[in-house]
Amino acid sequence: MAEIRAPHPPRASAAGFTLVEMMAAVGILAFGMSALIGVLSAGVSGRRNAEAQSRAVALAGHVLFELEERYLRAPRPGDPPPADLAVDRVDGYPGMRYTVRFVADEEHPELILARVRVQWRQQGEVQSEEFQRILPLHESYSVRVGRLRPENG
C-alpha cells in the first residue's frame, strides 16, 4: 500500500508578507492619500474664491446703490460728471477696496455709466472684478417718494 505522507509544515520564511509587498502597499496608500489631499485643497481653494467673488458682488451692489442714492441726485444742467472715487478700506468687507470711474455720454446727458472695480488679495495675488451700471442723473427714488408723502405734523 502506498504510504500517505503529511504535507510539509510551512517554513518560517513563507509566513506573512515580504518587505517588497509591504513597500508596494505603503506606496499605493501614499499615492491615494496625496490624491485625496489634492482634491480637498482644490475644493477649499474653489470655495474661498467663490466666497470672495460673492463678497465682491455684494460690495459692488452696495457701492452702486449708495452712489445712486447719495451722489447722483438732481444735478444741474451743465454740471460735470462726478469725480472718480478710490476707497482703500471698506467697513464690513475686510481686505477689499474699490475704485469707481464715471463715464458720461453726450447723447444721453441724463445717464452716466459707473464702473466699479473691486480688488482683493487671495493667496498672495491681487484679484479683481469689474461691474458696470448705467445710473440716472436725477433725484433718487427715496427722495421722490418722500416728496409725495404728506407732511407729518
C-alpha positions in Angstrom: 0.0 0.0 0.0 1.0 3.5 -0.7 2.1 5.4 2.2 0.3 8.7 2.9 2.6 11.5 3.9 1.6 14.6 5.9 2.2 17.8 4.0 5.3 19.6 4.8 4.9 22.2 7.6 5.2 25.8 6.4 8.6 27.3 6.6 9.1 30.3 8.8 10.1 32.4 5.9 6.9 31.8 4.0 4.6 33.1 6.7 3.4 36.8 6.4 4.2 39.5 3.8 7.6 40.2 2.3 9.3 43.5 2.5 8.6 44.2 -1.2 4.8 43.6 -0.7 4.8 45.9 2.3 6.6 48.7 0.4 4.2 48.3 -2.5 1.2 48.6 -0.2 2.6 51.7 1.5 3.3 53.3 -1.9 -0.2 52.7 -3.1 -1.6 54.1 0.2 0.7 57.2 -0.1 -0.4 57.8 -3.7 -4.1 57.6 -2.7 -3.7 59.9 0.2 -1.8 62.5 -1.9 -4.6 62.4 -4.5 -7.2 62.9 -1.8 -5.3 65.8 -0.3 -5.0 67.4 -3.7 -8.7 67.2 -4.3 -9.6 68.6 -0.9 -7.2 71.5 -1.3 -8.7 72.3 -4.7 -12.2 72.3 -3.2 -11.2 74.6 -0.4 -9.5 77.0 -2.8 -12.6 77.0 -5.0 -14.8 77.7 -2.0 -12.6 80.6 -1.0 -12.6 82.1 -4.5 -16.4 81.8 -4.8 -16.8 83.4 -1.4 -14.5 86.3 -2.3 -16.4 86.8 -5.6 -19.7 86.8 -3.8 -18.4 89.4 -1.4 -17.2 91.5 -4.4 -20.6 91.3 -6.0 -22.2 92.4 -2.7 -19.8 95.3 -2.3 -20.3 96.5 -5.8 -24.1 96.4 -5.4 -23.8 98.3 -2.1 -21.5 100.9 -3.7 -23.7 101.4 -6.8 -26.8 101.8 -4.5 -25.0 104.4 -2.4 -23.9 106.2 -5.5 -27.4 106.4 -6.9 -28.9 107.4 -3.5 -26.4 109.9 -2.3 -24.2 111.3 -5.0 -26.2 111.4 -8.2 -29.2 113.3 -7.1 -30.6 116.1 -9.2 -27.6 117.5 -11.0 -28.0 120.9 -12.7 -27.7 121.1 -16.4 -24.1 121.6 -17.4 -22.6 120.0 -14.2 -19.5 117.9 -14.9 -19.8 114.2 -14.2 -19.0 113.1 -10.7 -15.3 112.7 -9.8 -13.8 109.2 -9.8 -13.5 107.6 -6.4 -10.9 105.3 -4.8 -11.6 103.7 -1.5 -8.9 101.5 0.2 -10.8 100.3 3.2 -14.5 99.4 3.4 -16.3 98.6 6.7 -17.8 95.1 6.6 -15.6 94.0 3.7 -12.1 93.3 5.1 -9.3 93.2 2.6 -11.4 94.7 -0.2 -11.0 98.0 -1.9 -12.7 99.6 -4.8 -12.5 102.3 -7.4 -15.3 104.0 -9.3 -15.0 105.6 -12.7 -17.8 107.6 -14.2 -18.2 107.9 -18.0 -20.7 110.5 -19.3 -22.5 110.1 -22.6 -23.0 113.3 -24.6 -26.0 111.8 -26.4 -27.8 111.0 -23.1 -26.8 113.6 -20.5 -29.4 112.3 -18.1 -27.4 109.0 -17.8 -23.9 108.1 -16.6 -22.0 104.9 -16.7 -20.5 103.9 -13.4 -17.6 101.3 -13.5 -16.8 99.8 -10.1 -13.6 97.7 -9.9 -13.4 95.7 -6.6 -10.0 94.3 -5.7 -8.8 91.9 -3.0 -5.8 89.7 -2.2 -6.2 85.9 -2.4 -3.2 83.6 -1.8 -0.8 86.5 -2.4 -2.2 87.5 -5.7 -4.4 90.6 -6.4 -7.8 89.5 -7.7 -10.4 91.9 -9.2 -13.8 92.0 -10.7 -15.4 94.9 -12.6 -19.1 95.8 -12.5 -20.9 98.4 -14.7 -24.2 100.0 -14.3 -25.9 102.9 -16.1 -27.2 105.3 -13.5 -29.8 108.0 -14.0 -28.8 111.6 -13.0 -32.0 112.6 -11.2 -33.4 112.6 -7.8 -33.2 109.3 -6.1 -36.3 107.1 -5.7 -36.4 107.7 -1.9 -36.3 111.5 -2.4 -39.1 111.4 -5.0 -41.3 109.2 -2.7 -40.5 111.5 0.3 -41.9 114.5 -1.7 -45.1 112.6 -2.4 -45.8 111.7 1.2 -47.9 114.1 3.3 -46.0 116.2 5.8 -46.0 114.8 9.4 -47.3 117.4 11.7 
